Amino acid sequence: MVKHVILWTLKDEFSESEKEEIKKGIKEGLEGLKGQIPGLLDISVRTECLKSSTVDVMLDTTFESAEALKNYSVHEKHVEVANTKVRPYTATRACMDYEI
C-alpha cells in the first residue's frame, strides 16, 4: 500500500471567512472522491489545525499501490476537484508519498 500526503497553504489574498469556505470546499470535494476512483482505499482532509501550524489543509490518502496513485493523479474526477476546488486557491503545495 502507498500513502499520499499533501500539505497546502491558501493564498494570502483571501480573508479568513473566505479561507474557511475554501477549506470546506476542498474537504467536501476531495473526500467526495471516496469510492469513486479504483485503488483509492481511504481519503481524509484535515482543515482544523492548531495555531502553531504552518499550513492550512492536509490531504491524507491511502492507495492499493503506486500504480493506483498514478492513476488517481490523472483520473477525471480527481482532476476536476483539483482544478476547481484546490489549485485556484492554494499558494504552496508539499507532497510526500511512501509505502506502508
Secondary structure, 3 states (H helix, E strand, C coil): CEEEEEEEEECCCCCHHHHHHHHHHHHHHHHCCCCCCCCEEEEEEECCCCCCCCCCEEEEEEECCHHHHHHHHHCHHHHHHHHHHHCCCEEEEEEEEEEC
